[in-house]
Amino acid sequence: MVVRRIFEMRAAGYNIKRIATVLNDEHILSPDDYRYKMLHKESPRYTHYLWSVIAVKRILRNQINTGNLAQMRTTTVSYKNHKVIRKDESDWVIIEHNHEPIISQELWDKVREVDASVSTGKKTKEGVTLPLSGLCYCADCGTKAKQQSSGGGNTRAGYACGKYSYYGKKYCTSHYITVRALNQLVLDDIQRQIEFVKTDSNAREKYLARKRGLYAEQQGNDKKRLKEMGKRIAELDRLIGSVYEDKVSGKMPEDMAFSLLEKYQVEKKFLQAEYDELTRRMALDLIEYITLDENPRKKSIPRDIHIYYKLIDRPLTDKKNALA
């Protein structure tokens, strides 16, 4: 079912444009094209036979997919002026359980949660969305941090203040932190939060209520899969190193060494992409946003990185600025 798959991709953290790209790459008909195909008619509208961002958004925001029927969504200016005006959602008339649902209420709620998230994510040159991409803000000016790709020399992938990156040091300072360092800090803090949830009854109840939904089993499967992939990636690194050593020492023919290296590297590439995607999904489930304090020049001076969690901390009122 295409509709269910669209919701599942959005719940997994895919942005709207990426969902449309996946559907187009797989040559799945758009709603209008599918409709006229079933009617055995040519579409009267000019069409590229492609999914658009708007078409995906309409499906994700239509309550009819949950079995509910939304009525009285529009009105007119007056009985003389027939200009159609869209009503606020609070004024709609919702008939619940009107028909067989395509998706569950839990999946619908999960998508609403992703829509409310501060993160849209940015792909790296390798086509991977980093786990914490789009979740970081400058603690001093509130601007969303800009993701920086790794370059040549000593340049490493990281996050820096967006205002500094675009307008320079006159307006803010870099607040730079490497991806590796931030990932490790967040991982350590998540371990501490787990201990907090265990001891705080209120936080524990909120967490358990969340876990009772559709994603309890999914989260368990994700964690298991992450552990399996982590072990296999480490094993592939060891195998790749071993092949290099055998080739250099002459224990393995060159053509066999190249064949094995290609096989191991292809497997590692696909596993790493899946690993990053699962980690990203789990980060979106747990983290509301992160603020980066200025990076002190001396390593002896401690630096504050504030991590705000869903169900524990208050969400942002403005996705563009953490201080608004």
Secondary structure, DSSP 8 states (H G I E B T S, - for coil): -HHHHHHHHHHTT--HHHHHHHHHHTT---HHHHHHHHTT---SS---S---HHHHHHHHT-GGGGT-EEE--EEES-SS---EEE--GGGSEEETT-S--SS-HHHHHHHHHHHHSS----B-TTS-B-TTTT-EEETTT-BBEEEE---STT---EEEEHHHHHH-TTT-----EEHHHHHHHHHHHHHHHHHHHHH-HHHHHHHHHHHTSTHHHHHHHHHHHHHHHHHHHHHHHHHHHHHHHHHHHTSS-HHHHHHHHHHHHHHHHHHHHHHHHHHHHHHHHHEEEEEE----SSTTS---EEEEETTTS---S-TTBTT-
